[in-house]
Amino acid sequence: MSFLALVTALLIAQKPAEDSVKNDLSVSVEIRPRLEFKENYRLSSEETFDPTTFISQRNRLNINNLRKNFNLRVSFQEIHLFLKDGVSSQVGSLNFNELYIEPKIGKHFSALIGRQNFQLDNGRMFSAAPWSQQHRSHEGIRLQYVTRSLRTDFAAFFTRNYGNRFEASYSPVASHKYQYLLVHQLKGTHQQLTYTLINSAELFDKTYFNAKRYATGGRLEYNLKGIYTTLSAFYQYGRNQQNQRVRAYYIQPEVSATLKKFTLRVGAELLSGNPADVKSGYSNSYEIAYGVAWKFMGNMNFYAKFPTDVANKGLFNPYLFLFYRLTKKLQLRLDNHLFYSQYALATQAQKYLGYETDFSVNYKPTNYIDLNYGLSFYDPTSSTLLLKKIRNTTATPVWSYLMVSFNPTLFSRKK
């Protein structure tokens, strides 16, 4: 906190550079408590099936200094937990969500250096994970070249020993599996067509040259008169952390339409998995390690950690999302998912894993207050018992939450 106070004082006190035509400084805070209730299912083997109620709260202090040729971003956060694991109050994490500088060269080129949120495309492969209280950040450098119709950027990130004073599950960086991560994106727009190409390389071993996994793919988007059509596909290859040869794929088609206050989205996701006769030393399971899951596969996060959450058998997820905006401040949303394993989890087991429905309400009375409520149900099948996420099929898994985000600007100066 002393460091943040010093940075703020220096920024406020400094005079704008003579060649600068812009010197914007803002200081804001965010307080985001979230009450969660979960019953009749578990996300990991360490949890119980018993009803669980707890509160997590994200507290942030954000400092932004935008200049003609230089930007600075400081976002300090504390994650606090109430009633979690029987403890009335505890600190989950004390960390920086972001801490980077961004020098600029000309109108189109810049470099982000330091800890930063990293999101590409629709967030499926690489996301800042804004729903999670801790967010997700990476450390390294990101080079960006941006024009009106073209964007290309290259990122090089690394991990280090972050210590274990606070839980890694609430750290924005400690859960990463890679030692080094390289990502390149090329995105362009031509009239109603948008294309995105993404290539990535994960290096798991400190010696650089043992376990390396690659992914290549992208997305095509076409938008015409309120009808949005998209197709995304990726291929993953190389070697994973278990030193298995990876040959896996991901496919996502989607169509959405908007008519006045109503929006409909229908699509599906397919993540490949291992057939029963997969060769020893090989893996056909596609792993999404740095993207967001709940946005596409349900708020309950039944299937969020791949490939372990589907026992390496792959997953097919047709979905239907419905949005209705009652007013400018109030929106209703209903998500529906069907889940199938690509290959049977066991001999004679059916591939159909169940159905999830998510209902949510978003109300934003002011620019700095955001209220969200959600209620989700899962209708499991007997095959789901093999994943050990439910105890029986007669008890309905339920998850609900209530979240309030308070995000005012404390100070703003423009010159």
C-alpha positions in Angstrom: 0.0 0.0 0.0 2.9 2.4 0.7 4.2 1.6 -2.8 0.9 2.5 -4.3 0.6 5.7 -2.4 4.1 6.7 -3.5 3.2 5.9 -7.2 0.0 7.9 -6.9 1.7 10.9 -5.4 4.5 11.0 -8.0 2.0 10.8 -10.8 -0.2 13.5 -9.5 2.8 15.8 -8.7 4.6 15.4 -12.1 4.2 17.9 -14.9 3.2 16.8 -18.3 6.0 16.4 -20.8 6.5 19.3 -23.2 5.8 17.2 -26.3 2.8 15.5 -24.7 -0.7 16.3 -26.0 -2.3 13.8 -23.5 -1.8 13.2 -19.8 -4.8 11.4 -18.3 -4.6 10.1 -14.7 -7.4 8.2 -13.0 -7.6 6.4 -9.7 -10.5 4.0 -9.0 -11.5 1.3 -6.6 -13.5 -1.9 -6.9 -15.3 -3.8 -4.2 -17.0 -6.9 -5.5 -18.6 -9.3 -2.9 -20.2 -12.6 -4.2 -22.3 -15.0 -2.2 -22.4 -18.5 -3.6 -24.4 -21.6 -2.7 -23.6 -25.1 -4.0 -25.3 -28.4 -3.3 -25.2 -32.1 -4.5 -22.1 -31.8 -6.7 -18.4 -31.0 -6.4 -15.8 -29.5 -8.6 -12.8 -31.4 -7.4 -12.1 -34.6 -5.4 -11.1 -32.4 -2.3 -14.7 -31.0 -2.0 -17.7 -32.7 -0.4 -21.2 -33.1 -1.7 -22.7 -31.3 1.3 -24.4 -27.9 0.9 -21.7 -25.1 0.8 -22.3 -21.4 1.3 -19.5 -18.9 1.3 -18.7 -15.3 0.3 -15.7 -14.2 -1.7 -14.8 -10.5 -2.1 -12.5 -8.8 -4.5 -11.0 -5.4 -3.4 -9.0 -3.4 -5.9 -7.2 -0.1 -6.2 -6.6 0.8 -9.9 -4.2 3.5 -11.2 -4.1 4.4 -14.9 -1.8 7.0 -16.4 -2.3 7.5 -20.2 0.1 9.6 -22.1 0.9 10.3 -25.7 3.8 7.8 -25.9 3.6 6.0 -22.6 0.9 4.3 -20.4 1.1 2.9 -16.9 -1.3 0.5 -15.3 -1.3 -0.5 -11.7 -4.1 -2.8 -10.3 -3.6 -4.0 -6.7 -6.0 -6.5 -5.4 -6.9 -8.4 -2.3 -9.2 -11.5 -2.4 -11.0 -12.1 0.9 -13.0 -15.1 1.9 -15.8 -15.5 4.4 -17.2 -18.8 5.7 -14.9 -20.7 3.3 -14.0 -24.2 4.6 -15.4 -23.4 8.0 -13.2 -20.3 8.5 -15.1 -17.1 9.3 -12.6 -14.7 7.6 -9.4 -15.2 5.8 -7.2 -13.7 3.0 -7.2 -15.7 -0.1 -4.7 -13.7 -2.0 -2.8 -10.4 -1.8 -1.4 -9.6 -5.2 -1.2 -7.4 -8.3 -3.8 -8.2 -10.9 -1.9 -6.0 -13.4 1.4 -4.0 -13.2 2.8 -3.0 -16.5 4.2 -0.1 -18.6 3.2 0.4 -22.2 5.6 2.5 -24.3 4.3 3.5 -27.7 6.1 4.1 -31.0 4.0 6.1 -33.5 0.3 5.7 -33.9 0.1 1.9 -34.3 2.8 0.1 -32.3 3.1 -0.4 -28.6 4.6 -2.9 -26.1 3.0 -4.0 -22.8 5.8 -5.0 -20.4 5.0 -6.6 -17.0 2.0 -8.4 -15.5 -1.1 -8.0 -17.6 -4.5 -9.5 -18.4 -4.4 -11.3 -21.7 -7.5 -12.0 -23.8 -7.8 -13.0 -27.5 -10.8 -13.5 -29.7 -13.8 -14.5 -27.7 -11.8 -15.6 -24.7 -12.2 -19.4 -25.3 -8.5 -20.1 -25.7 -6.9 -17.1 -23.9 -9.0 -15.1 -21.4 -8.6 -12.7 -18.6 -11.3 -14.7 -16.8 -13.2 -11.7 -15.5 -15.8 -13.8 -13.7 -13.3 -15.3 -11.3 -12.5 -13.0 -8.4 -8.7 -13.2 -9.0 -8.9 -12.7 -12.8 -6.1 -14.3 -14.8 -2.8 -12.5 -15.6 0.5 -13.3 -17.3 4.0 -11.9 -16.9 6.1 -10.9 -19.8 5.9 -8.7 -22.9 3.2 -8.2 -25.6 4.0 -6.4 -28.8 1.0 -4.9 -30.6 0.4 -3.3 -34.0 -3.1 -2.0 -34.4 -4.8 -0.2 -37.3 -8.5 0.3 -38.1 -8.8 -3.0 -40.1 -5.8 -5.1 -38.9 -4.3 -6.2 -35.7 -1.3 -8.4 -35.0 0.4 -9.0 -31.7 3.0 -11.3 -30.3 3.3 -12.3 -26.6 6.0 -14.0 -24.7 5.2 -15.0 -21.1 7.0 -16.9 -18.3 6.3 -18.3 -14.9 8.4 -18.3 -11.7 8.3 -19.3 -8.1 5.5 -17.2 -6.7 5.7 -18.6 -3.2 2.9 -20.3 -1.2 2.0 -17.7 1.5 -1.5 -17.4 0.0 -3.6 -20.0 -1.9 -2.6 -20.5 -5.5 -6.3 -20.9 -6.4 -6.9 -17.2 -5.7 -3.7 -16.0 -7.4 -3.9 -14.4 -10.8 -0.7 -16.1 -12.0 0.2 -19.1 -9.8 -2.0 -21.7 -11.6 -0.3 -21.5 -14.9 1.2 -24.8 -16.1 3.8 -23.5 -18.6 7.3 -22.4 -18.0 7.2 -20.3 -21.2 4.3 -19.3 -23.4 4.5 -17.8 -26.9 1.4 -16.6 -28.7 0.8 -14.8 -32.0 -2.5 -13.4 -33.2 -3.4 -11.9 -36.6 -6.9 -10.3 -36.8 -8.4 -8.5 -39.8 -11.7 -7.2 -41.0 -13.0 -6.8 -44.5 -16.5 -5.4 -44.8 -18.8 -7.9 -42.9 -16.1 -10.6 -42.6 -13.6 -10.9 -39.7 -10.8 -13.4 -39.5 -8.6 -14.4 -36.6 -5.5 -16.6 -36.7 -3.9 -17.7 -33.4 -0.8 -19.8 -32.9 0.6 -20.7 -29.5 3.5 -22.7 -28.1 3.7 -23.9 -24.4 7.0 -25.0 -23.0 6.6 -27.0 -19.9 10.2 -28.0 -19.1 12.7 -25.5 -17.8 15.3 -26.8 -20.3 13.1 -25.5 -23.1 13.3 -28.6 -25.4 11.5 -31.5 -23.8 7.7 -31.1 -23.4 6.4 -28.6 -25.9 2.7 -28.3 -27.0 1.5 -26.3 -29.9 -1.9 -25.1 -31.1 -2.9 -23.5 -34.3 -6.3 -22.3 -35.5 -8.7 -19.4 -35.6 -12.1 -18.0 -36.3 -14.2 -16.7 -39.1 -17.0 -14.3 -38.3 -19.7 -12.9 -40.6 -22.2 -10.3 -39.5 -25.1 -9.1 -41.7 -28.3 -7.3 -40.7 -28.4 -8.6 -37.2 -27.4 -12.2 -38.1 -24.0 -13.3 -36.8 -22.4 -16.5 -38.0 -19.0 -17.8 -36.8 -16.9 -20.9 -37.0 -13.8 -21.6 -34.9 -11.4 -24.5 -35.1 -8.1 -25.4 -33.5 -5.6 -28.2 -33.8 -3.3 -29.1 -30.8 -0.1 -31.1 -31.3 3.3 -31.7 -29.7 3.9 -33.2 -26.3 2.0 -32.6 -23.1 3.2 -32.6 -19.5 2.9 -36.3 -19.3 5.3 -36.5 -22.3 2.4 -38.0 -24.5 2.2 -37.1 -28.2 -0.8 -34.9 -28.6 -3.1 -35.0 -31.6 -6.3 -33.2 -30.7 -8.9 -30.7 -32.1 -11.6 -28.2 -31.1 -14.5 -27.0 -33.2 -17.2 -24.4 -32.4 -19.9 -23.2 -34.8 -22.5 -20.6 -33.7 -25.3 -18.5 -35.2 -26.9 -15.6 -33.3 -29.7 -13.2 -34.2 -30.9 -10.0 -32.6 -34.4 -8.5 -33.0 -35.1 -5.4 -31.0 -34.7 -6.4 -27.3 -34.3 -10.1 -27.9 -31.1 -12.0 -28.8 -30.8 -15.8 -29.6 -27.5 -17.7 -29.8 -27.3 -21.3 -30.9 -24.2 -23.3 -31.3 -22.0 -26.2 -30.1 -18.5 -27.1 -28.9 -16.6 -30.2 -29.6 -13.4 -31.0 -27.7 -11.8 -34.2 -28.9 -10.9 -37.0 -26.5 -9.3 -40.5 -26.3 -11.0 -43.5 -27.9 -10.7 -46.8 -26.1 -8.0 -48.0 -28.5 -5.8 -44.9 -28.2 -2.1 -45.8 -28.6 0.1 -45.9 -25.6 2.0 -42.7 -25.3 -0.5 -40.7 -27.3 -3.3 -38.3 -26.3 -6.3 -37.1 -28.4 -7.6 -34.9 -25.6 -7.8 -31.2 -26.4 -6.8 -29.1 -23.3 -8.0 -25.5 -22.9 -5.7 -24.2 -20.1 -5.9 -20.4 -20.3 -9.4 -19.7 -21.6 -12.7 -19.3 -19.9 -15.1 -22.2 -19.5 -18.4 -21.0 -17.9 -19.1 -18.6 -20.7 -19.5 -21.6 -23.1 -20.1 -24.7 -21.0 -22.4 -23.6 -18.2 -22.2 -21.5 -15.0 -21.8 -24.5 -12.7 -18.4 -25.3 -14.1 -19.1 -29.0 -14.3 -16.8 -29.2 -17.3 -14.1 -26.6 -16.8 -10.9 -28.5 -16.4 -9.9 -30.4 -19.5 -9.3 -33.2 -20.0 -9.7 -34.4 -16.4 -13.4 -33.3 -16.0 -14.4 -35.6 -18.8 -11.9 -38.5 -18.0 -10.1 -37.8 -21.3 -13.1 -38.9 -23.4 -13.9 -35.6 -25.0 -17.0 -33.5 -24.8 -19.8 -32.4 -27.2 -21.8 -29.4 -25.9 -24.8 -28.1 -28.0 -26.1 -24.9 -26.4 -28.9 -22.3 -26.7 -28.6 -18.9 -25.1 -31.5 -16.5 -24.8 -31.2 -12.8 -23.9 -33.9 -10.3 -23.2 -33.3 -6.6 -22.4 -36.2 -5.3 -20.4 -34.7 -1.8 -20.1 -31.4 -0.2 -20.6 -30.4 -1.2 -17.1 -32.0 -4.6 -16.7 -31.3 -7.8 -18.7 -32.5 -11.4 -18.4 -30.6 -14.4 -19.6 -31.3 -18.1 -20.0 -28.6 -20.6 -21.0 -29.3 -24.2 -21.9 -26.7 -27.0 -22.4 -26.7 -30.6 -23.4 -23.6 -32.6 -22.6 -22.3 -35.7 -24.4 -18.9 -37.4 -24.1 -17.3 -38.0 -27.5 -16.5 -41.6 -26.4 -18.2 -43.6 -23.8 -16.7 -43.2 -20.3 -17.0 -47.0 -19.7 -18.2 -50.1 -21.5 -22.0 -50.0 -22.0 -22.2 -46.4 -20.5 -24.3 -43.9 -22.5 -22.6 -40.9 -23.9 -25.3 -38.5 -22.8 -24.1 -36.8 -19.5 -27.0 -34.5 -18.7 -28.6 -31.1 -19.2 -27.8 -27.8 -17.5 -29.9 -24.6 -17.4 -28.6 -21.3 -16.1 -30.9 -18.3 -15.3 -29.4 -14.9 -14.6 -30.4 -11.3 -14.1 -28.2 -8.3 -14.6 -29.2 -4.9 -13.2 -27.0 -1.8 -13.6 -28.7 1.2 -11.8 -25.6 3.5 -12.2 -22.3 3.5 -14.1 -20.4 2.3 -11.1 -22.9 -0.3 -9.6 -23.5 -3.7 -11.2 -25.8 -6.3 -9.6 -26.0 -9.9 -10.8 -28.0 -12.9 -9.7 -27.9 -16.4 -11.0 -29.6 -19.8 -10.4 -28.4 -23.0 -12.1 -29.6 -26.7 -12.2 -28.1 -29.8 -13.6 -30.0 -32.9 -14.6 -27.4 -35.8 -14.5 -27.5 -39.2 -16.0 -26.0 -42.4 -14.6 -22.9 -41.9 -16.8 -22.1 -38.8 -14.7 -21.5 -41.0 -11.7 -18.3 -42.3 -13.4 -16.9 -38.7 -13.3 -17.4 -38.7 -9.4 -18.8 -35.2 -9.5 -22.2 -36.3 -8.1 -23.2 -38.8 -5.5 -26.4 -40.1 -7.1 -28.8 -39.1 -9.9 -31.8 -38.5 -7.7 -30.5 -35.4 -6.0 -30.4 -32.3 -8.3 -27.1 -30.4 -8.4 -27.8 -26.7 -7.7 -25.7 -23.6 -7.8 -26.7 -20.0 -7.1 -25.0 -16.7 -6.6 -25.6 -13.0 -5.8 -22.8 -10.5 -6.8 -22.5 -6.8 -6.4 -19.8 -4.8 -8.1 -19.1 -1.2 -6.8 -16.5 0.5 -9.0 -16.4 4.3 -8.6 -13.6 6.6 -9.9 -12.0 8.5 -7.0 -9.8 10.8 -9.0 -9.6 11.8 -12.6 -7.4 14.5 -14.3 -7.0 15.2 -17.9 -4.5 17.6 -19.5 
